[in-house]
Structures are given as structure tokens and as C-alpha cells.
Amino acid sequence: MLRATKVRLYPTSEQAEYLNGQFGAVRFAYNKALHIKKQAYKRHGVSL
């Protein structure tokens, strides 16, 4: 069975700005890794 916990945050404006920066960095890293994975499969037929 899978379980989930929902949490609601009420950050200050300073904390929200910091979190938005972190989310942007994570999104960039995820998209870069996805691009590398797709290119490896396209070029070499290798699944990473």
C-alpha cells in the first residue's frame, strides 16, 4: 500500500523567494538529465 502525507506551507516572502529559486534549479537539473537520457537512447540505443 502506498501512503501519502500532505503538508501545506505558509512561507514568508523571503522563504518563498528562496524556495522558488530551489525549484527552478531542480527543474533545470531534471530536464538536463532527461535530455541526456533521451540522447543516449537516440544515439546508441542504450537505456540509462
mmCIF file of the N, C-alpha and C atoms, coordinates in Angstrom:
data_MODEL
# 
_entry.id   MODEL 
# 
loop_
_atom_site.group_PDB 
_atom_site.id 
_atom_site.type_symbol 
_atom_site.label_atom_id 
_atom_site.label_alt_id 
_atom_site.label_comp_id 
_atom_site.label_asym_id 
_atom_site.label_entity_id 
_atom_site.label_seq_id 
_atom_site.pdbx_PDB_ins_code 
_atom_site.Cartn_x 
_atom_site.Cartn_y 
_atom_site.Cartn_z 
_atom_site.occupancy 
_atom_site.B_iso_or_equiv 
_atom_site.pdbx_formal_charge 
_atom_site.auth_seq_id 
_atom_site.auth_comp_id 
_atom_site.auth_asym_id 
_atom_site.auth_atom_id 
_atom_site.pdbx_PDB_model_num 
ATOM 1   N N  . MET A 1 1  ? 0.839  -1.170 0.000   1.00 0.00 ? 1  MET A N  1 
ATOM 2   C CA . MET A 1 1  ? 0.000  0.000  0.000   1.00 0.00 ? 1  MET A CA 1 
ATOM 3   C C  . MET A 1 1  ? 0.891  1.243  0.000   1.00 0.00 ? 1  MET A C  1 
ATOM 4   N N  . LEU A 1 2  ? 0.535  2.214  -0.811  1.00 0.00 ? 2  LEU A N  1 
ATOM 5   C CA . LEU A 1 2  ? 1.259  3.479  -0.842  1.00 0.00 ? 2  LEU A CA 1 
ATOM 6   C C  . LEU A 1 2  ? 0.572  4.469  0.087   1.00 0.00 ? 2  LEU A C  1 
ATOM 7   N N  . ARG A 1 3  ? 1.375  5.259  0.760   1.00 0.00 ? 3  ARG A N  1 
ATOM 8   C CA . ARG A 1 3  ? 0.835  6.269  1.655   1.00 0.00 ? 3  ARG A CA 1 
ATOM 9   C C  . ARG A 1 3  ? 1.363  7.628  1.240   1.00 0.00 ? 3  ARG A C  1 
ATOM 10  N N  . ALA A 1 4  ? 0.582  8.626  1.500   1.00 0.00 ? 4  ALA A N  1 
ATOM 11  C CA . ALA A 1 4  ? 0.999  9.991  1.191   1.00 0.00 ? 4  ALA A CA 1 
ATOM 12  C C  . ALA A 1 4  ? 0.656  10.888 2.368   1.00 0.00 ? 4  ALA A C  1 
ATOM 13  N N  . THR A 1 5  ? 1.489  11.865 2.581   1.00 0.00 ? 5  THR A N  1 
ATOM 14  C CA . THR A 1 5  ? 1.233  12.868 3.596   1.00 0.00 ? 5  THR A CA 1 
ATOM 15  C C  . THR A 1 5  ? 1.213  14.217 2.906   1.00 0.00 ? 5  THR A C  1 
ATOM 16  N N  . LYS A 1 6  ? 0.146  14.957 3.099   1.00 0.00 ? 6  LYS A N  1 
ATOM 17  C CA . LYS A 1 6  ? 0.052  16.288 2.508   1.00 0.00 ? 6  LYS A CA 1 
ATOM 18  C C  . LYS A 1 6  ? 0.434  17.311 3.563   1.00 0.00 ? 6  LYS A C  1 
ATOM 19  N N  . VAL A 1 7  ? 1.240  18.263 3.137   1.00 0.00 ? 7  VAL A N  1 
ATOM 20  C CA . VAL A 1 7  ? 1.696  19.315 4.033   1.00 0.00 ? 7  VAL A CA 1 
ATOM 21  C C  . VAL A 1 7  ? 1.487  20.639 3.331   1.00 0.00 ? 7  VAL A C  1 
ATOM 22  N N  . ARG A 1 8  ? 0.972  21.600 4.034   1.00 0.00 ? 8  ARG A N  1 
ATOM 23  C CA . ARG A 1 8  ? 0.796  22.933 3.463   1.00 0.00 ? 8  ARG A CA 1 
ATOM 24  C C  . ARG A 1 8  ? 1.793  23.865 4.142   1.00 0.00 ? 8  ARG A C  1 
ATOM 25  N N  . LEU A 1 9  ? 2.492  24.635 3.327   1.00 0.00 ? 9  LEU A N  1 
ATOM 26  C CA . LEU A 1 9  ? 3.479  25.581 3.843   1.00 0.00 ? 9  LEU A CA 1 
ATOM 27  C C  . LEU A 1 9  ? 2.955  27.001 3.713   1.00 0.00 ? 9  LEU A C  1 
ATOM 28  N N  . TYR A 1 10 ? 3.306  27.819 4.656   1.00 0.00 ? 10 TYR A N  1 
ATOM 29  C CA . TYR A 1 10 ? 2.986  29.242 4.605   1.00 0.00 ? 10 TYR A CA 1 
ATOM 30  C C  . TYR A 1 10 ? 4.293  30.018 4.786   1.00 0.00 ? 10 TYR A C  1 
ATOM 31  N N  . PRO A 1 11 ? 5.117  30.035 3.738   1.00 0.00 ? 11 PRO A N  1 
ATOM 32  C CA . PRO A 1 11 ? 6.427  30.683 3.874   1.00 0.00 ? 11 PRO A CA 1 
ATOM 33  C C  . PRO A 1 11 ? 6.310  32.207 3.864   1.00 0.00 ? 11 PRO A C  1 
ATOM 34  N N  . THR A 1 12 ? 7.299  32.831 4.469   1.00 0.00 ? 12 THR A N  1 
ATOM 35  C CA . THR A 1 12 ? 7.394  34.281 4.370   1.00 0.00 ? 12 THR A CA 1 
ATOM 36  C C  . THR A 1 12 ? 7.805  34.622 2.940   1.00 0.00 ? 12 THR A C  1 
ATOM 37  N N  . SER A 1 13 ? 7.749  35.867 2.566   1.00 0.00 ? 13 SER A N  1 
ATOM 38  C CA . SER A 1 13 ? 8.119  36.244 1.199   1.00 0.00 ? 13 SER A CA 1 
ATOM 39  C C  . SER A 1 13 ? 9.582  35.908 0.918   1.00 0.00 ? 13 SER A C  1 
ATOM 40  N N  . GLU A 1 14 ? 10.441 36.055 1.910   1.00 0.00 ? 14 GLU A N  1 
ATOM 41  C CA . GLU A 1 14 ? 11.860 35.714 1.745   1.00 0.00 ? 14 GLU A CA 1 
ATOM 42  C C  . GLU A 1 14 ? 12.034 34.205 1.535   1.00 0.00 ? 14 GLU A C  1 
ATOM 43  N N  . GLN A 1 15 ? 11.324 33.416 2.313   1.00 0.00 ? 15 GLN A N  1 
ATOM 44  C CA . GLN A 1 15 ? 11.397 31.964 2.171   1.00 0.00 ? 15 GLN A CA 1 
ATOM 45  C C  . GLN A 1 15 ? 10.811 31.514 0.838   1.00 0.00 ? 15 GLN A C  1 
ATOM 46  N N  . ALA A 1 16 ? 9.722  32.144 0.404   1.00 0.00 ? 16 ALA A N  1 
ATOM 47  C CA . ALA A 1 16 ? 9.096  31.794 -0.875  1.00 0.00 ? 16 ALA A CA 1 
ATOM 48  C C  . ALA A 1 16 ? 10.050 32.080 -2.026  1.00 0.00 ? 16 ALA A C  1 
ATOM 49  N N  . GLU A 1 17 ? 10.762 33.185 -1.955  1.00 0.00 ? 17 GLU A N  1 
ATOM 50  C CA . GLU A 1 17 ? 11.735 33.531 -2.990  1.00 0.00 ? 17 GLU A CA 1 
ATOM 51  C C  . GLU A 1 17 ? 12.853 32.484 -3.043  1.00 0.00 ? 17 GLU A C  1 
ATOM 52  N N  . TYR A 1 18 ? 13.333 32.068 -1.883  1.00 0.00 ? 18 TYR A N  1 
ATOM 53  C CA . TYR A 1 18 ? 14.374 31.042 -1.812  1.00 0.00 ? 18 TYR A CA 1 
ATOM 54  C C  . TYR A 1 18 ? 13.868 29.719 -2.392  1.00 0.00 ? 18 TYR A C  1 
ATOM 55  N N  . LEU A 1 19 ? 12.664 29.313 -1.996  1.00 0.00 ? 19 LEU A N  1 
ATOM 56  C CA . LEU A 1 19 ? 12.094 28.058 -2.489  1.00 0.00 ? 19 LEU A CA 1 
ATOM 57  C C  . LEU A 1 19 ? 11.902 28.093 -3.997  1.00 0.00 ? 19 LEU A C  1 
ATOM 58  N N  . ASN A 1 20 ? 11.442 29.200 -4.533  1.00 0.00 ? 20 ASN A N  1 
ATOM 59  C CA . ASN A 1 20 ? 11.267 29.310 -5.982  1.00 0.00 ? 20 ASN A CA 1 
ATOM 60  C C  . ASN A 1 20 ? 12.594 29.148 -6.709  1.00 0.00 ? 20 ASN A C  1 
ATOM 61  N N  . GLY A 1 21 ? 13.659 29.688 -6.152  1.00 0.00 ? 21 GLY A N  1 
ATOM 62  C CA . GLY A 1 21 ? 14.984 29.506 -6.744  1.00 0.00 ? 21 GLY A CA 1 
ATOM 63  C C  . GLY A 1 21 ? 15.409 28.047 -6.719  1.00 0.00 ? 21 GLY A C  1 
ATOM 64  N N  . GLN A 1 22 ? 15.141 27.378 -5.604  1.00 0.00 ? 22 GLN A N  1 
ATOM 65  C CA . GLN A 1 22 ? 15.489 25.959 -5.487  1.00 0.00 ? 22 GLN A CA 1 
ATOM 66  C C  . GLN A 1 22 ? 14.682 25.108 -6.462  1.00 0.00 ? 22 GLN A C  1 
ATOM 67  N N  . PHE A 1 23 ? 13.394 25.398 -6.588  1.00 0.00 ? 23 PHE A N  1 
ATOM 68  C CA . PHE A 1 23 ? 12.552 24.639 -7.514  1.00 0.00 ? 23 PHE A CA 1 
ATOM 69  C C  . PHE A 1 23 ? 13.021 24.835 -8.949  1.00 0.00 ? 23 PHE A C  1 
ATOM 70  N N  . GLY A 1 24 ? 13.453 26.034 -9.281  1.00 0.00 ? 24 GLY A N  1 
ATOM 71  C CA . GLY A 1 24 ? 13.972 26.298 -10.621 1.00 0.00 ? 24 GLY A CA 1 
ATOM 72  C C  . GLY A 1 24 ? 15.236 25.495 -10.900 1.00 0.00 ? 24 GLY A C  1 
ATOM 73  N N  . ALA A 1 25 ? 16.115 25.414 -9.909  1.00 0.00 ? 25 ALA A N  1 
ATOM 74  C CA . ALA A 1 25 ? 17.358 24.656 -10.076 1.00 0.00 ? 25 ALA A CA 1 
ATOM 75  C C  . ALA A 1 25 ? 17.073 23.164 -10.230 1.00 0.00 ? 25 ALA A C  1 
ATOM 76  N N  . VAL A 1 26 ? 16.136 22.657 -9.449  1.00 0.00 ? 26 VAL A N  1 
ATOM 77  C CA . VAL A 1 26 ? 15.777 21.237 -9.540  1.00 0.00 ? 26 VAL A CA 1 
ATOM 78  C C  . VAL A 1 26 ? 15.154 20.939 -10.896 1.00 0.00 ? 26 VAL A C  1 
ATOM 79  N N  . ARG A 1 27 ? 14.284 21.823 -11.370 1.00 0.00 ? 27 ARG A N  1 
ATOM 80  C CA . ARG A 1 27 ? 13.653 21.641 -12.680 1.00 0.00 ? 27 ARG A CA 1 
ATOM 81  C C  . ARG A 1 27 ? 14.705 21.620 -13.781 1.00 0.00 ? 27 ARG A C  1 
ATOM 82  N N  . PHE A 1 28 ? 15.692 22.512 -13.704 1.00 0.00 ? 28 PHE A N  1 
ATOM 83  C CA . PHE A 1 28 ? 16.764 22.553 -14.690 1.00 0.00 ? 28 PHE A CA 1 
ATOM 84  C C  . PHE A 1 28 ? 17.552 21.244 -14.685 1.00 0.00 ? 28 PHE A C  1 
ATOM 85  N N  . ALA A 1 29 ? 17.920 20.762 -13.492 1.00 0.00 ? 29 ALA A N  1 
ATOM 86  C CA . ALA A 1 29 ? 18.697 19.523 -13.384 1.00 0.00 ? 29 ALA A CA 1 
ATOM 87  C C  . ALA A 1 29 ? 17.906 18.333 -13.916 1.00 0.00 ? 29 ALA A C  1 
ATOM 88  N N  . TYR A 1 30 ? 16.621 18.260 -13.602 1.00 0.00 ? 30 TYR A N  1 
ATOM 89  C CA . TYR A 1 30 ? 15.783 17.158 -14.088 1.00 0.00 ? 30 TYR A CA 1 
ATOM 90  C C  . TYR A 1 30 ? 15.695 17.180 -15.607 1.00 0.00 ? 30 TYR A C  1 
ATOM 91  N N  . ASN A 1 31 ? 15.438 18.352 -16.168 1.00 0.00 ? 31 ASN A N  1 
ATOM 92  C CA . ASN A 1 31 ? 15.317 18.463 -17.623 1.00 0.00 ? 31 ASN A CA 1 
ATOM 93  C C  . ASN A 1 31 ? 16.632 18.133 -18.324 1.00 0.00 ? 31 ASN A C  1 
ATOM 94  N N  . LYS A 1 32 ? 17.761 18.527 -17.748 1.00 0.00 ? 32 LYS A N  1 
ATOM 95  C CA . LYS A 1 32 ? 19.064 18.213 -18.328 1.00 0.00 ? 32 LYS A CA 1 
ATOM 96  C C  . LYS A 1 32 ? 19.305 16.705 -18.311 1.00 0.00 ? 32 LYS A C  1 
ATOM 97  N N  . ALA A 1 33 ? 18.995 16.051 -17.192 1.00 0.00 ? 33 ALA A N  1 
ATOM 98  C CA . ALA A 1 33 ? 19.168 14.600 -17.097 1.00 0.00 ? 33 ALA A CA 1 
ATOM 99  C C  . ALA A 1 33 ? 18.249 13.881 -18.082 1.00 0.00 ? 33 ALA A C  1 
ATOM 100 N N  . LEU A 1 34 ? 17.029 14.363 -18.241 1.00 0.00 ? 34 LEU A N  1 
ATOM 101 C CA . LEU A 1 34 ? 16.092 13.764 -19.191 1.00 0.00 ? 34 LEU A CA 1 
ATOM 102 C C  . LEU A 1 34 ? 16.610 13.903 -20.616 1.00 0.00 ? 34 LEU A C  1 
ATOM 103 N N  . HIS A 1 35 ? 17.184 15.057 -20.938 1.00 0.00 ? 35 HIS A N  1 
ATOM 104 C CA . HIS A 1 35 ? 17.758 15.281 -22.265 1.00 0.00 ? 35 HIS A CA 1 
ATOM 105 C C  . HIS A 1 35 ? 18.911 14.306 -22.529 1.00 0.00 ? 35 HIS A C  1 
ATOM 106 N N  . ILE A 1 36 ? 19.792 14.142 -21.549 1.00 0.00 ? 36 ILE A N  1 
ATOM 107 C CA . ILE A 1 36 ? 20.928 13.223 -21.688 1.00 0.00 ? 36 ILE A CA 1 
ATOM 108 C C  . ILE A 1 36 ? 20.432 11.800 -21.891 1.00 0.00 ? 36 ILE A C  1 
ATOM 109 N N  . LYS A 1 37 ? 19.419 11.408 -21.136 1.00 0.00 ? 37 LYS A N  1 
ATOM 110 C CA . LYS A 1 37 ? 18.860 10.060 -21.260 1.00 0.00 ? 37 LYS A CA 1 
ATOM 111 C C  . LYS A 1 37 ? 18.274 9.838  -22.647 1.00 0.00 ? 37 LYS A C  1 
ATOM 112 N N  . LYS A 1 38 ? 17.525 10.814 -23.153 1.00 0.00 ? 38 LYS A N  1 
ATOM 113 C CA . LYS A 1 38 ? 16.924 10.688 -24.485 1.00 0.00 ? 38 LYS A CA 1 
ATOM 114 C C  . LYS A 1 38 ? 17.988 10.641 -25.571 1.00 0.00 ? 38 LYS A C  1 
ATOM 115 N N  . GLN A 1 39 ? 19.027 11.450 -25.449 1.00 0.00 ? 39 GLN A N  1 
ATOM 116 C CA . GLN A 1 39 ? 20.095 11.467 -26.444 1.00 0.00 ? 39 GLN A CA 1 
ATOM 117 C C  . GLN A 1 39 ? 20.859 10.144 -26.451 1.00 0.00 ? 39 GLN A C  1 
ATOM 118 N N  . ALA A 1 40 ? 21.112 9.574  -25.286 1.00 0.00 ? 40 ALA A N  1 
ATOM 119 C CA . ALA A 1 40 ? 21.821 8.290  -25.209 1.00 0.00 ? 40 ALA A CA 1 
ATOM 120 C C  . ALA A 1 40 ? 21.014 7.204  -25.902 1.00 0.00 ? 40 ALA A C  1 
ATOM 121 N N  . TYR A 1 41 ? 19.707 7.216  -25.710 1.00 0.00 ? 41 TYR A N  1 
ATOM 122 C CA . TYR A 1 41 ? 18.869 6.202  -26.353 1.00 0.00 ? 41 TYR A CA 1 
ATOM 123 C C  . TYR A 1 41 ? 18.821 6.422  -27.861 1.00 0.00 ? 41 TYR A C  1 
ATOM 124 N N  . LYS A 1 42 ? 18.706 7.682  -28.255 1.00 0.00 ? 42 LYS A N  1 
ATOM 125 C CA . LYS A 1 42 ? 18.617 8.014  -29.683 1.00 0.00 ? 42 LYS A CA 1 
ATOM 126 C C  . LYS A 1 42 ? 19.912 7.656  -30.419 1.00 0.00 ? 42 LYS A C  1 
ATOM 127 N N  . ARG A 1 43 ? 21.060 7.965  -29.833 1.00 0.00 ? 43 ARG A N  1 
ATOM 128 C CA . ARG A 1 43 ? 22.350 7.747  -30.492 1.00 0.00 ? 43 ARG A CA 1 
ATOM 129 C C  . ARG A 1 43 ? 22.837 6.308  -30.407 1.00 0.00 ? 43 ARG A C  1 
ATOM 130 N N  . HIS A 1 44 ? 22.662 5.682  -29.253 1.00 0.00 ? 44 HIS A N  1 
ATOM 131 C CA . HIS A 1 44 ? 23.286 4.387  -29.010 1.00 0.00 ? 44 HIS A CA 1 
ATOM 132 C C  . HIS A 1 44 ? 22.293 3.264  -28.730 1.00 0.00 ? 44 HIS A C  1 
ATOM 133 N N  . GLY A 1 45 ? 21.015 3.588  -28.620 1.00 0.00 ? 45 GLY A N  1 
ATOM 134 C CA . GLY A 1 45 ? 20.025 2.570  -28.304 1.00 0.00 ? 45 GLY A CA 1 
ATOM 135 C C  . GLY A 1 45 ? 20.164 2.029  -26.892 1.00 0.00 ? 45 GLY A C  1 
ATOM 136 N N  . VAL A 1 46 ? 20.766 2.840  -26.025 1.00 0.00 ? 46 VAL A N  1 
ATOM 137 C CA . VAL A 1 46 ? 21.026 2.427  -24.648 1.00 0.00 ? 46 VAL A CA 1 
ATOM 138 C C  . VAL A 1 46 ? 20.047 3.136  -23.722 1.00 0.00 ? 46 VAL A C  1 
ATOM 139 N N  . SER A 1 47 ? 19.407 2.370  -22.879 1.00 0.00 ? 47 SER A N  1 
ATOM 140 C CA . SER A 1 47 ? 18.518 2.949  -21.879 1.00 0.00 ? 47 SER A CA 1 
ATOM 141 C C  . SER A 1 47 ? 19.312 3.170  -20.601 1.00 0.00 ? 47 SER A C  1 
ATOM 142 N N  . LEU A 1 48 ? 19.295 4.382  -20.093 1.00 0.00 ? 48 LEU A N  1 
ATOM 143 C CA . LEU A 1 48 ? 20.044 4.692  -18.864 1.00 0.00 ? 48 LEU A CA 1 
ATOM 144 C C  . LEU A 1 48 ? 19.183 4.523  -17.641 1.00 0.00 ? 48 LEU A C  1 
# 
